[in-house]
Amino acid sequence: MTEIHFRSRHESGNIFVILAMVRQELRRQHRITEYNELWENVQKGDYENALRLIRQKVNLIDDDGIF
């Protein structure tokens, strides 16, 4: 599974920045339909739920160790 690193206490912890990184990676893997579904589902919840959903698609690693 693809690893994507972010720092929850910095700009890269912004959910839109994380989604941009995920989109880039899934697009590279020709999985854009999965990303589009993810985008729809992420909009329905809070930050922690969004991270949980994203982790179903990629190995999301918080380098600050909070999430």
Backbone torsions as a table, in degrees:
resi	resn	phi	psi	omega
1	MET	NA	140.2	-178.6
2	THR	-65.8	136.8	176.3
3	GLU	-97.8	134.6	173.2
4	ILE	-128.8	122.9	-179.2
5	HIS	-98.3	142.4	174.1
6	PHE	-145.6	166.3	176.7
7	ARG	-123.2	108.8	-173.2
8	SER	-61.6	-23.0	-179.4
9	ARG	-92.5	5.5	-176.7
10	HIS	-129.3	-178.3	-178.4
11	GLU	-54.7	-36.7	-178.1
12	SER	-68.2	-8.9	176.3
13	GLY	-83.9	-8.8	176.8
14	ASN	-64.2	131.4	-174.9
15	ILE	-58.3	-33.0	179.9
16	PHE	-72.2	-32.7	175.4
17	VAL	-68.3	-43.7	177.9
18	ILE	-60.8	-46.2	179.5
19	LEU	-61.8	-35.6	177.8
20	ALA	-64.4	-40.6	178.2
21	MET	-66.3	-41.4	179.1
22	VAL	-65.1	-42.9	179.3
23	ARG	-60.0	-45.6	179.8
24	GLN	-59.0	-45.0	-178.3
25	GLU	-69.0	-45.4	-179.7
26	LEU	-67.0	-34.6	176.0
27	ARG	-64.3	-41.7	178.6
28	ARG	-60.6	-32.8	-179.4
29	GLN	-91.0	9.0	-178.8
30	HIS	59.6	40.9	-179.8
31	ARG	-120.3	36.9	-174.7
32	ILE	-66.5	-30.6	176.9
33	THR	-62.6	-40.6	176.5
34	GLU	-62.0	-40.8	178.8
35	TYR	-63.3	-44.0	-179.0
36	ASN	-60.5	-40.8	176.6
37	GLU	-65.5	-41.9	178.0
38	LEU	-59.7	-46.5	179.8
39	TRP	-56.0	-45.1	179.6
40	GLU	-60.9	-44.5	-177.5
41	ASN	-71.9	-36.0	-179.4
42	VAL	-64.4	-33.8	-178.6
43	GLN	-66.9	-16.5	-175.3
44	LYS	-88.8	-7.5	-173.9
45	GLY	-132.3	-168.7	179.8
46	ASP	-92.2	-178.1	-175.3
47	TYR	-58.6	-49.5	-177.3
48	GLU	-64.4	-39.4	176.9
49	ASN	-65.1	-39.3	178.4
50	ALA	-61.2	-43.8	178.5
51	LEU	-62.9	-40.0	178.4
52	ARG	-61.2	-44.6	179.2
53	LEU	-64.8	-42.0	179.5
54	ILE	-63.1	-38.2	-179.4
55	ARG	-66.4	-14.8	174.7
56	GLN	-75.0	-18.7	-177.8
57	LYS	-105.2	-34.4	-178.5
58	VAL	-139.6	162.5	174.5
59	ASN	-85.3	98.3	-174.7
60	LEU	-92.9	120.6	-174.2
61	ILE	-118.5	122.2	176.9
62	ASP	-89.8	108.4	-179.1
63	ASP	-68.8	-13.8	174.2
64	ASP	-86.8	-11.2	175.4
65	GLY	74.5	17.9	-178.9
66	ILE	-89.8	-43.9	-179.0
67	PHE	-112.2	NA	NA
